């Protein structure tokens, strides 16, 4: 009754287009309702995501570590031990050496950072009067009387600034202990993640093959499957190269800073070099943060050293931005600084440290999907529609020509 075999093709096409429109409208309404629900219950949704991330923290940390270590392991497999024919032996040696390199690097950072951090804190506390006097003289020369009066109020009142800090630590022992416990939990999660990373890297071939089979089962069309696989491979290459080159660039700037400070006899050379290297991992604003922190440390002991340090960092960051980074990165990541900043803030608010680490890969993948998948598909669709419109106009013209001939 509902299937009219005598129905004209034009009527069937209109009915099909009508059903397609209703389907698209229904999907759009569902997406709009879901988006509205998320906006109205943003705190609840964030709490749910945070709770899930909390329980999956070690696994997520293991995936991140495996992804970061994988380029190093591939380097050992392909460049150093490429002549070894047995894949299992080559994988085991490369994985072991990669983990040893990472552990040695982490140990070296800790051995440099912790003693110098302790010495810096004790030096600042023991020489607080001289530092405050130096800061006061410097502010007097600059004419910053408002800041000077504020500092004098802190240091010459009933309770000095340092005594106030000690009092705060004493009165908030429970909160500080909870904070330290939270830090310990993060450290434990990453330590467990390191173990997960070993398993992920050891069995990455099986994981990749299983993922391909699952994707092939979901995407029946072979051409679509190959197209999706190509885009996933390209996105993986972009993110892995970006992360690897960022780590290399951070190591270079940390070493350069340490050598510069050691040559000119500046204090806290190891500590500041580590700070500069670590903060350089943060895109866009990391170098600024590292430079400010290093300058503040040097300012307390020798203001002129702080000035020369800032000059060196400005020169090196300029060189890094226009020469080193373009050579390393090429066109691996063309994401705007604003998008990166928004991603860091949102990721940090929702998932904390993990959110900050995942923000750049997410933005890079989103940028790739927009530029290499969505926009080309829209252009192709517009091209097909234009060709279809021209074909339809041509058919109409031919039809009209035939009518004119018959008349």
SULHUGI-V291638 format. One record per helix or strand. SS is the DSSP state (A for helix, B for strand). FROM is the first residue (numbers start at 1). LEN is the number of residues. If there is no record, write none. Layout:
BEGIN
ss=SS from=FROM len=LEN
ss=SS from=FROM len=LEN
END
This chain:
BEGIN
ss=A from=9 len=32
ss=A from=42 len=14
ss=A from=57 len=24
ss=A from=87 len=40
ss=A from=128 len=15
ss=A from=145 len=11
ss=A from=161 len=11
ss=A from=173 len=30
ss=A from=204 len=15
ss=A from=222 len=42
ss=A from=269 len=11
ss=A from=286 len=16
ss=A from=303 len=27
ss=A from=337 len=15
ss=A from=353 len=54
END
